[in-house]
């Protein structure tokens, strides 16, 4: 990794329409990365790749024992990137139950599939052409009672090796501008610059620096414009056999390069590859910790709520360095 920003690789261009992909090309890509029929426990998808041996190897990465949480604060304030704010109010101020001991209680609720809450997408969250992962018909598996296939309760907790691809650090910029697409070549360049190699069962976390940009420039509509992966990066991740993909956005570059698909990376990862997604992480502290140690691999713990039938869950992932 270059210590001089002038020597750093150039970030990907932000040309409008750059890297456009037709639906026919996308469908061929979907078929190429699809892993349907691979695992008996299909609604866990790529989490089947994480074996006890891989958990032990991930645990061996721990050196200092430093814990780095990656969840954003519970966001109750509306904004251009938070059109469904989370709820939090006090339901007991010590005046509801008999005195002694005084009790204080609160209520929380959230429509978490959005741009503001750190959350996990389970395999029931995304269907493409009416099909969930494994070719299950979405209308037959999901109704008002929830999901009967691919629910977050089928996943359970995950402990595996995490890899941070810190692209602003690699490119020598404070952040990637909204709309910048991250291609397969950029992932390879990041591996080489950061001294890591993505492997079987890994969780790959992509930092674009969006939270730093938000802090310095203010909020914007991240559903309309955000840095993220181009679909041409997905065959590389499929070849490496990742178990989890996440980032400080929702993994998709926006605007989408695929006509008629608002979230093509979601479709490829979740519906084709069986890879759950971690959206809206705060990777700033992890970026600083990784830079200080020169290590961009760590033990990662993700523990979604055990909600039968849910299409995902708010989460507070933790990196252990």
DRENNUMI-662569 format. One record per residue: residue in three letters; x negated, z, y of N, C-alpha, C in turn. Coordinates in pm, whole numbers, padded with zeros to 5 digits, always signed. Each point is the difference from the previous one (the first is absolute). Layout:
// residues N
AlaXZYXZYXZY...
// end
This chain:
// residues 321
Unk-00084+00000-00120+00084+00000+00120-00087+00000+00124Unk+00028-00089+00091-00082-00012+00119+00024+00117+00093Unk-00107+00054+00059+00013+00106+00100+00018-00059+00139Unk-00018-00129+00015+00012-00067+00128+00125-00088-00002Unk+00098+00028+00087+00122-00081-00001-00028-00148+00019Unk-00108-00034+00073-00031-00141+00022-00041-00070-00128Unk-00047+00078-00100-00042-00058-00127+00111+00003-00105Unk+00113+00062+00034+00107+00016-00098+00068-00134-00026Unk+00058-00018-00119+00075-00122-00027+00116-00015+00097Unk+00033-00122+00033+00112-00025+00092+00131+00036-00068Unk+00092+00067+00071+00131+00029-00059+00078-00127-00023Unk+00100+00005-00090+00079-00119-00027+00071-00050+00124Unk+00017-00130+00014+00065-00054+00119+00147+00036+00006Unk+00055-00005+00119+00142+00034+00021+00076-00123+00048Unk-00035-00115-00052+00064-00123+00041+00144-00005-00050Unk+00093-00035+00088+00141-00008-00040+00017-00104-00110Unk+00068+00039-00107+00024-00091-00110-00117-00017-00094Unk-00109+00070+00026-00120-00013-00083+00028+00047-00142Unk-00043-00082-00097+00017+00039-00139+00141-00012-00051Unk+00080-00090+00056+00138-00014-00042+00008-00039-00147Unk+00096+00059-00070+00018-00020-00143+00144-00045-00025Unk+00019-00107-00077+00134-00048-00030+00064+00088-00107Unk+00131-00008-00014+00067+00076-00105-00045-00047-00138Unk-00024-00128-00015-00048-00051-00128-00136+00059-00035Unk-00088+00006+00098-00132+00060-00022+00014+00149-00029Unk+00091+00066+00071+00020+00142-00024+00051+00025-00141Unk+00096-00079-00045+00055+00019-00134-00107-00021-00107Unk-00090-00095+00022-00110-00019-00094-00093+00121+00000Unk-00023+00057+00118-00083+00120+00010+00067+00118-00068Unk+00131+00013+00018+00076+00108-00064-00017-00007-00151Unk+00013-00118-00056-00015-00018-00145-00142+00031-00045Unk-00098-00034+00083-00141+00018-00038-00039+00147-00008Unk+00057+00085+00086-00041+00141+00003+00095+00090-00078Unk+00105-00057-00056+00104+00079-00067-00053+00067-00126Unk+00038+00126-00020-00045+00076-00118+00118+00044-00087Unk+00111-00069+00008+00118+00037-00077-00032-00002-00150Unk+00054+00098-00071-00018+00007-00144-00129+00066-00045Unk-00078+00052+00095-00131+00056-00035+00009+00142-00053Unk+00094+00081+00053+00003+00142-00035+00134+00040-00058Unk-00004+00085-00103+00125+00051-00059+00075+00086+00100Unk-00073+00080+00077+00061+00085+00102+00006-00079+00130Unk+00088-00099+00003-00005-00103+00104+00032+00052+00139Unk+00087+00101+00012+00036+00041+00136-00107+00088+00065Unk-00111+00021-00067-00118+00059+00064-00097-00110+00044Unk+00022-00122-00048-00081-00112+00046-00148+00024-00012Unk-00072-00033+00107-00146+00007-00001-00054+00143-00008Unk+00086+00102+00016-00049+00137-00018-00036+00026-00146Unk+00044-00088-00090-00044+00010-00139-00150-00023-00014Unk-00061-00060+00099-00145-00027-00006-00083+00127+00016Unk+00060+00104+00056-00077+00122+00028+00006+00090-00122Unk-00109+00002-00075-00010+00078-00123-00064+00136+00030Unk+00009+00096-00093-00070+00127+00020-00149-00017+00027Unk-00062-00098-00063-00142-00024+00025-00025-00043+00144Unk+00090-00082+00055-00016-00041+00139+00023+00117+00095Unk+00089+00089-00037+00020+00121+00082-00127+00084+00000Unk-00063+00013-00116-00125+00078-00007-00109-00065+00084Unk-00008-00132-00003-00102-00069+00081+00029+00018+00148Unk+00128-00002+00036+00034+00022+00141-00036+00142+00043Unk+00023+00096-00087-00035+00140+00032-00150+00017+00020Unk-00078-00080-00070-00146+00009+00013-00051-00049+00136Unk+00087-00067+00077-00039-00047+00133-00002+00113+00102Unk+00062+00112-00032+00009+00111+00095-00135+00066+00017Unk-00046+00010+00123-00130+00062+00030+00016+00121+00091Unk+00055-00019+00119+00012+00111+00094+00127+00081-00021Unk+00101-00059-00064+00128+00067-00015+00086-00007+00125Unk-00040-00083+00098+00077-00015+00123+00133-00071-00028Unk+00109+00056+00053+00132-00058-00015+00038-00077+00126Unk+00043-00124-00016+00040-00082+00115+00143-00047-00022Unk+00099+00063+00066+00139-00045-00013+00020-00132+00074Unk+00097-00079-00046+00018-00133+00057+00143-00028+00044Unk+00086+00101+00003+00138-00021+00043+00012+00009+00151Unk+00082-00085+00057+00030+00012+00141+00094+00119+00022Unk+00002+00055+00121+00097+00106+00030+00143-00050-00014Unk+00089+00089-00039+00144-00030-00011+00049-00043+00138Unk+00045-00124+00014+00024-00058+00131+00149-00004+00031Unk+00043+00087+00091+00141+00009+00038+00029-00071+00132Unk-00101-00066+00057+00019-00066+00130+00023-00149-00019Unk+00109-00055+00054+00022-00144-00012-00103-00078+00080Unk-00027-00121-00045-00096-00086+00069+00005-00139-00056Unk-00078-00092+00055+00002-00139-00048-00045-00014-00144Unk-00075+00097-00050-00043-00002-00140+00069+00109-00083Unk+00107+00057+00055+00071+00108-00070+00148-00005+00037Unk+00070-00100-00054+00141-00017+00037+00094+00087-00081Unk-00052+00072-00099+00080+00096-00076-00077+00131-00007Unk-00002+00075+00107-00082+00122+00004+00039+00099-00108Unk-00099+00072-00049+00025+00108-00096+00077+00113+00068Unk+00067+00081-00080+00077+00112+00051-00069+00131-00035Unk+00004+00093+00091-00049+00136-00025+00071+00094+00096Unk+00077+00094-00056+00062+00100+00086+00005+00133-00075Unk+00011+00107+00077+00005+00134-00057+00142+00031-00047Unk+00012+00048-00123+00131+00033-00056+00023+00150-00012Unk-00103+00079+00024+00014+00146-00005-00109+00059+00090Unk+00043+00071+00105-00094+00064+00092+00000+00150-00018Unk+00017+00042-00126+00001+00143-00026+00134+00064+00026Unk+00105-00082+00020+00131+00054+00036+00110-00040-00096Unk-00037-00055-00118+00100-00047-00095+00019+00098-00114Unk-00108+00048-00057+00007+00092-00113-00010+00145+00048Unk+00031+00096-00086-00014+00141+00040-00142+00030+00047Unk-00017+00093+00090-00133+00029+00055-00094+00060-00105Unk-00126-00018+00026-00111+00056-00077-00006-00049-00145Unk-00088-00085-00032-00093-00061+00095+00067-00115+00074Unk-00043-00024+00120+00052-00112+00077-00045-00131-00063Unk+00090-00094-00010-00036-00131-00057+00022-00111+00103Unk-00086-00097-00005+00007-00115+00091-00008-00126-00085Unk+00095-00089+00018+00009-00119-00084+00017-00125+00086Unk-00039-00112-00058+00020-00125+00072+00043-00111-00095Unk+00046-00108+00058+00053-00115-00073-00082-00122+00038Unk-00034-00082-00099-00066-00126+00028+00072-00112-00074Unk-00005-00119+00056+00056-00119-00064-00069-00121+00061Unk-00005-00109-00079-00072-00117+00051+00043-00125-00075Unk+00012-00110+00072+00013-00135-00057-00142-00056+00003Unk-00078+00029-00104-00145-00009+00011-00058-00140-00014Unk+00075-00096-00057-00053-00136-00012+00003-00067+00137Unk-00104+00019+00076-00011-00057+00133-00145-00003+00041Unk-00026+00014+00129-00136-00015+00053-00060+00131+00051Unk+00072+00113-00015-00045+00123+00063-00034+00112-00098Unk+00056-00004-00120-00016+00111-00095-00098-00041-00110Unk-00096+00085-00029-00090-00025-00113+00080+00012-00129Unk+00002-00108-00078+00085+00003-00119-00056-00091-00110Unk+00053+00021-00119-00035-00079-00117+00117-00091-00036Unk-00028-00128-00024+00100-00093-00050-00008-00004-00152Unk+00108+00037-00067+00007-00011-00146+00037-00144-00037Unk+00000-00029-00129+00022-00138-00045+00144-00047+00019Unk+00093+00092+00019+00139-00039+00027+00023-00040+00145Unk-00099+00015+00085+00017-00025+00143+00008-00149+00033Unk-00067-00084-00077-00013-00142+00035+00046-00089-00115Unk+00084-00096+00033+00037-00106-00094-00032-00134+00063Unk-00038-00096-00082-00022-00136+00047+00085-00094-00084Unk+00076-00082+00067+00096-00089-00065+00091+00078-00095Unk+00039+00119+00046+00095+00082-00074-00059+00080-00114Unk-00132-00007-00017-00063+00068-00113-00099+00106+00046Unk+00013+00118-00061-00100+00105+00017-00120-00032-00089Unk-00099+00088+00004-00112-00012-00093+00052-00008-00143Unk-00072-00070-00082+00032-00018-00142+00117-00096-00021Unk+00045-00065+00109+00110-00094-00011+00136+00065-00009Unk+00009+00131+00028+00129+00068-00007+00089-00045+00116Unk+00125-00031-00030+00095-00041+00104+00032+00118+00090Unk-00025-00015+00128+00019+00111+00093+00146+00047+00002Unk+00095-00091-00006+00141+00039+00006+00043+00079-00122Unk-00071-00017-00111+00034+00075-00121-00070+00135-00007Unk-00105+00016+00078-00081+00122-00008+00022+00096+00116Unk+00058-00047+00110+00012+00082+00120+00143-00008+00052Unk+00059+00117+00024+00132+00005+00061+00004+00119+00094Unk+00118+00039+00042+00013+00108+00098-00052+00133-00054Unk-00014+00012-00132-00053+00123-00058-00151+00004-00006Unk-00065-00112+00034-00145-00004-00002-00052-00103-00098Unk-00128+00008-00031-00068-00096-00088-00011+00057-00141Unk+00032-00085-00097-00015+00038-00140-00127-00060-00062Unk-00075-00072+00079-00130-00053-00041-00092+00004+00121Unk-00123+00039-00022-00098-00001+00108+00020+00106+00105Unk+00071+00107-00033+00020+00109+00098-00129+00078+00019Unk-00010+00066+00113-00121+00075+00031-00020+00116-00099Unk+00110+00050-00057-00012+00109-00096-00071-00043-00127Unk-00006-00130-00027-00072-00050-00117-00150-00002+00022Unk-00042+00003+00126-00143-00012+00030-00073+00132-00020Unk+00056+00109+00053-00072+00126-00005-00120-00001+00093Unk-00086+00100-00008-00117+00006+00087-00109-00095-00047Unk-00087-00038+00093-00113-00087-00031-00128+00064+00051Unk-00100+00007-00087-00135+00040+00038-00093-00111-00046Unk-00070-00062+00093-00087-00110-00036-00109-00016+00106Unk-00086-00098-00021-00103-00032+00098+00063-00077+00116Unk-00023+00048+00120+00043-00070+00120-00117-00073+00063Unk+00029-00116+00057-00099-00080+00071+00055-00032+00138Unk-00075+00036+00104+00041-00031+00137-00072-00126+00046Unk+00078-00102+00033-00055-00121+00062+00025+00012+00150Unk-00101+00051+00069+00011+00031+00142-00041-00123+00081Unk+00094-00089+00024-00033-00130+00058-00048+00008+00144Unk+00054+00084+00088-00057+00010+00134-00148+00042-00003Unk-00035+00090-00091-00140+00040-00014-00085-00118-00045Unk+00049-00076-00095-00074-00115-00051-00019-00105+00109Unk+00104-00025+00079-00005-00107+00099-00053+00046+00135Unk-00026+00131+00016-00054+00050+00125+00098-00005+00115Unk+00130+00026-00030+00104+00000+00103+00079+00131-00012Unk+00070+00040+00105+00076+00125-00010+00122-00011-00091Unk+00058-00119-00007+00116-00025-00086+00017-00150-00018Unk+00078-00037-00101+00041-00139-00015+00127-00020+00081Unk+00003-00106+00077+00117-00026+00084+00122-00034-00086Unk+00120+00037+00044+00121-00038-00072+00005-00150-00025Unk+00037-00038-00122+00006-00139-00038-00124-00051-00070Unk-00104+00079-00002-00123-00044-00068+00019+00009-00151Unk-00029-00109-00068+00013-00006-00145-00133+00036-00065Unk+00008+00079-00105-00118+00040-00079+00001-00083-00128Unk-00103-00080-00019-00008-00091-00113-00088+00056-00110Unk+00000-00068-00114-00083+00043-00113-00146+00010+00040Unk-00049-00096+00077-00140+00002+00041-00032+00123+00084Unk+00097+00048+00076-00020+00120+00081-00012+00125-00088Unk+00077+00003-00109-00009+00114-00092-00137+00003-00066Unk-00050-00115-00038-00133-00007-00062-00107+00040+00100Unk+00014-00047+00125-00095+00038+00104+00002+00151+00024Unk+00120+00059-00004+00012+00145+00019-00066+00076-00115Unk+00020-00046-00123-00067+00063-00114-00151+00002+00020Unk-00054-00115+00038-00145-00011+00015-00051+00086+00114Unk+00073+00001+00111-00044+00077+00117+00010+00150-00022Unk+00102+00042-00074+00027+00143-00017-00059+00056-00129Unk-00055-00085-00084-00066+00047-00123+00095+00047-00107Unk+00117-00064-00010+00097+00035-00104+00044-00127-00072Unk+00047+00017-00122+00056-00111-00075+00133+00045-00059Unk+00106-00074+00030+00132+00032-00051+00003-00023-00150Unk+00055+00098-00076+00002-00010-00145+00134+00034-00060Unk+00005-00006-00131+00121+00025-00078+00058+00138+00029Unk+00130+00006+00030+00067+00126+00024-00023+00062+00135Unk-00069-00071+00091-00028+00056+00133+00122-00006+00091Unk-00001+00088+00099+00093-00007+00113-00078-00057+00118Unk+00046-00110+00055-00067-00066+00111+00076+00029+00128Unk-00068+00058+00098+00060+00033+00129-00065-00085+00108Unk+00082-00070+00075-00046-00093+00101+00022+00060+00138Unk-00109+00024+00073+00013+00050+00138-00013-00115+00098Unk+00103-00014+00084-00005-00099+00107-00029+00065+00135Unk+00011+00133+00008-00018+00070+00127+00125+00002+00085Unk+00117-00024-00060+00123-00011+00078+00036+00130+00073Unk-00029+00114-00062+00034+00127+00067-00089+00025+00121Unk-00127-00041-00009-00087+00012+00117+00050-00091+00111Unk+00042-00120-00035+00054-00091+00101+00126+00058+00062Unk+00086+00058-00082+00123+00060+00052-00030+00113+00097Unk-00101+00081-00035-00037+00112+00085-00053-00048+00135Unk-00074-00109-00001-00064-00047+00123+00085-00099+00078Unk+00084-00078-00069+00076-00105+00066+00150+00028+00002Unk+00047+00095-00080+00142+00028-00009+00065-00069-00118Unk+00123+00042-00029+00072-00053-00115+00046-00143+00025Unk+00015-00074-00110+00055-00135+00007+00083-00024-00126Unk+00070-00112-00005+00084-00032-00114-00088-00052-00113Unk-00040+00090-00090-00089-00039-00110+00071-00084-00104Unk+00134-00003+00003+00072-00089-00090-00015-00145+00040Unk-00032-00025+00127-00017-00137+00048-00145-00044-00002Unk-00092+00092+00022-00142-00036+00004-00085+00117-00048Unk-00074-00023-00107-00093+00101-00050-00110-00066-00080Unk-00117+00060+00000-00109-00048-00085+00029+00039-00144Unk-00042-00083-00092+00023+00031-00141-00050-00112-00089Unk+00030+00012-00127-00051-00094-00099+00073-00134+00006Unk-00077-00107-00010+00055-00132-00028+00024-00010-00150Unk+00094-00083-00040+00030-00009-00143-00118-00053-00081Unk-00093-00070+00065-00114-00052-00076-00098+00107-00044Unk+00020+00124+00049-00084+00112-00046+00050+00060-00130Unk+00123-00029-00037+00060+00068-00115-00059-00041-00135Unk-00038-00126-00023-00063-00031-00129-00127+00080-00026Unk-00078+00028+00104-00120+00082-00017+00038+00141-00045Unk+00100+00060+00063+00042+00135-00036+00062+00001-00139Unk+00071-00107-00036+00055-00010-00134-00111-00010-00104Unk-00101-00079+00029-00114-00016-00092-00074+00132-00019Unk-00010+00080+00106-00071+00128-00009+00083+00106-00073Unk+00131-00023-00016+00084+00093-00074+00030+00129+00074Unk+00036-00009+00128+00026+00121+00076+00130+00066-00047Unk+00011+00130+00028+00121+00076-00036+00089+00029+00118Unk-00057-00002+00120+00073+00040+00120-00062-00070+00119Unk+00085-00039+00095-00044-00066+00122+00066+00070+00118Unk-00076+00024+00105+00058+00066+00117-00080-00027+00124Unk+00046+00059+00111-00070-00019+00125+00066+00072+00114Unk-00054-00022+00122+00057+00063+00118+00114-00085+00058Unk+00029-00111-00064+00122-00077+00027+00082-00001-00127Unk+00062-00116-00029+00075-00009-00124-00057-00109-00091Unk-00129-00030+00018-00078-00094-00081+00023-00146+00038Unk+00118-00037+00047+00028-00139+00037-00046-00031+00141Unk-00065-00117+00017-00023-00049+00136+00133-00050+00054Unk+00021+00024+00127+00122-00047+00065-00035-00064+00133Unk+00057-00118+00032+00101-00073-00075-00049-00045-00137Unk+00096-00019-00091-00032-00042-00135-00051-00143-00002Unk-00101-00028-00083-00047-00139-00013+00088-00085-00091Unk+00098+00062-00067+00084-00072-00095+00139-00019+00061Unk+00039-00123+00016+00129-00031+00061+00114+00059-00083Unk+00086+00077+00066+00117+00055-00066-00023+00130-00074Unk-00123+00053-00001-00030+00128-00065-00056+00095+00105Unk+00071+00108+00024-00048+00093+00103-00110+00091-00051Unk-00009+00023-00131-00100+00092-00056-00058-00057-00129Unk-00075-00109+00006-00048-00063-00123-00099+00084-00079Unk-00082+00081+00066-00092+00086-00073+00077+00106-00077Unk+00108+00050+00057+00087+00093-00073+00052-00066-00128Unk+00045-00125+00013+00054-00070-00116-00106-00018-00107Unk-00121-00038+00040-00107-00022-00098-00045+00131-00063Unk-00023+00102+00082-00051+00126-00053+00103+00069-00089Unk+00118+00022+00053+00099+00081-00069+00073-00078-00110Unk+00058-00115+00038+00085-00072-00095-00079-00081-00102Unk-00117-00052+00038-00080-00081-00094-00103+00083-00074Unk-00078+00080+00073-00114+00071-00059+00034+00140-00047Unk+00116+00054+00041+00034+00137-00038-00085+00104+00069Unk-00049-00031+00118-00087+00090+00076+00081+00069+00110Unk+00026+00130-00009+00066+00072+00109-00082-00007+00129Unk+00066+00020+00112-00065-00009+00130+00010+00133+00075Unk-00107+00032+00070+00000+00112+00095+00004-00058+00140Unk+00104+00031+00075+00018-00055+00134-00022+00107+00106Unk-00050-00044+00115-00004+00081+00123-00086+00125-00014Unk-00118-00015-00057-00091+00113-00010-00075+00021+00131Unk-00052+00119+00017-00093+00030+00109-00139+00003-00062Unk-00077-00105+00024-00133-00013-00062-00113+00029+00098Unk+00032+00054+00117-00104+00022+00101-00097+00110-00043Unk+00051+00111-00051-00090+00108-00043-00082-00043-00121Unk+00060-00075-00090-00073-00048-00117-00108-00099+00042Unk+00028-00083+00099-00100-00092+00052-00121+00076+00054Unk+00027+00104+00079-00109+00079+00058-00079+00072-00108Unk+00070+00057-00099-00068+00073-00107-00084-00095-00085Unk+00052-00119-00028-00074-00096-00080-00124-00049+00075Unk+00015-00023+00130-00113-00045+00080-00110+00106+00005Unk+00040+00126+00008-00100+00107+00010-00078+00019-00129Unk+00063-00029-00113-00068+00015-00130-00057-00131-00052Unk+00046-00113+00057-00042-00130-00051+00062-00034-00134Unk+00110+00068-00036+00065-00023-00129+00147-00037+00024Unk+00041-00111-00057+00134-00050+00020+00081+00003-00130Unk-00038+00088-00091+00076+00026-00122+00022+00149-00011Unk+00108+00041-00064+00040+00141-00001+00106+00020-00107Unk+00027+00123-00031+00114+00036-00084+00125-00005+00086Unk+00104-00065-00049+00126-00011+00073+00112+00064-00080Unk+00079+00082+00067+00117+00063-00060+00125-00044+00074Unk+00096-00055-00075+00130-00040+00055+00108+00064-00086Unk+00087+00081+00062+00104+00070-00075+00136-00025+00066Unk+00071-00104-00042+00133-00025+00057+00100+00106-00042Unk+00105+00016+00078+00108+00090-00037+00068-00051-00126Unk+00044+00093-00084+00065-00036-00126+00150-00019+00025Unk+00037-00120+00048+00138-00030+00036+00052-00105-00098Unk+00079+00040-00099+00053-00099-00095+00077-00111+00072Unk-00031-00124-00036+00069-00114+00057-00049-00047+00135Unk-00099+00068+00059-00047-00037+00133-00093-00119-00004Unk+00004-00081+00106-00085-00119+00009-00136+00030+00058Unk-00028+00125+00027-00129+00042+00054+00008+00145+00041Unk-00095+00041+00083-00003+00139+00042-00093+00017+00119Unk+00035+00087+00096-00102+00044+00095-00113+00068-00077Unk-00122-00019+00046-00115+00058-00068-00102+00049+00101Unk-00085+00090-00048-00114+00046+00079-00125-00013-00087Unk-00054-00121-00011-00117-00019-00087-00122+00076+00054Unk-00088+00034-00092-00120+00075+00036-00122-00066-00063Unk-00102-00022+00081-00131-00043-00052-00088+00123-00014Unk-00072+00008-00110-00092+00112-00023-00141-00059-00008Unk-00085+00040+00095-00134-00057+00013-00105+00089-00068
// end
